[in-house]
Amino acid sequence: MIRDLFLGFIRIHILHHAAKDPIYGLWLIEELNHHGYKVGPGMLYPALHKLEQAGLLKSYKEVRDGKVRKYYRTTPKGARMLAEAKKKIDILVEEINE
């Protein structure tokens, strides 16, 4: 149950960071762990793939230092979803802090 609850927060984090700059898996695992989420590849990559299948992320591959790395960016649909999520987060935070 807790995993499902936090998975929503993780997905919003993913969309947020991918809207700012291209992201890749290992960086995102480290970033999410920095925020207190215990995320590994078995949780992150399925979430990235689901967001991409939903049209919220778009991936591309790039060679860096001789390694192929898969990057993700938020799509226009993903940006709209993120904006809507931010509104709902603001309302929730306001309610919680009353």
N, C-alpha and C positions, 0 to 999 in steps of 0.2 A: 504494500500500500504506500509506504513512504517513498519507495523508488518511483512509483507512478506519479506521485505528487511532484517530486523534484524534477522529473523528466520534463514537465511543462516549463519549469524555470530554466532548465538546461537548453531547451529548444529556443526560448526567447534570448538567452545569452548568445546562442549560435547565430541567430538572425541579426542580433545587435552588432556583434563583432564582424560578421560577413558584410554588413551594410557599410562599415567604416573602411575596411581593407580586406583584400583576399586573405582567407584563412586556410590552414591545413590541419590535419588531424593531430599530430603530435603537439603543435603549438596550442591548439584548443584544449587538449587534455591537460597540459600544464596550466593554462589560464583558468580553466574550471577548477582544477585542484587548488589553485591559489585562492579561489573564492570559497573553498570549503566543500566542494562537491568531489566525492570519490568516484572519478570517472576513468574507465579504462577503454581500450579499443572495442571490447565486446558490447559496451553500451553506446559509445560515441558513434561508431561507424554505421550501425543500423539507424540511429537518429539522423545522421547526415543523409543517408540514402532515402529515408522516408520524406525528409524535407525536400530533397531534390525531386523525388517522384511526385510530390504534391505541387511542384512548380514554384516553391519558395526559395530554392537555391539553384544555382547553375554551377557546374564544375568544369574545370579545364585542367589539362596537364601541362607541366612545364619542367624542363630539365634545369636543375640547379646543382652545381658542384658535381656534375656527372650522375646525379640521381634524378629519376622522374618523380615529381611530387604532384599530387592532386590538390588543386586549390578550389575553394568554394567562394562564391559571391552571392549576395542576396539579389533576387530578381525584382522587377517592379511589383509583382504580386507579393513577394516576400516583404518588400518595404511597406506595402499597404497593410499587410497582416501585422507587421511589427508596430506600425503607428497605432493600429487598433488595440493591440496588446498593451502598449504604453498607456493609452487612455484608461483601459480597464485596471491596470496596475495602479495608476494614480487614484482612481476611485477606491480601490481596495485599501491602499495605504491610508487614505484619508479616513475611511471607516475604522480601520484597526487602531488608528491613533486618536480616535475620539475619546 
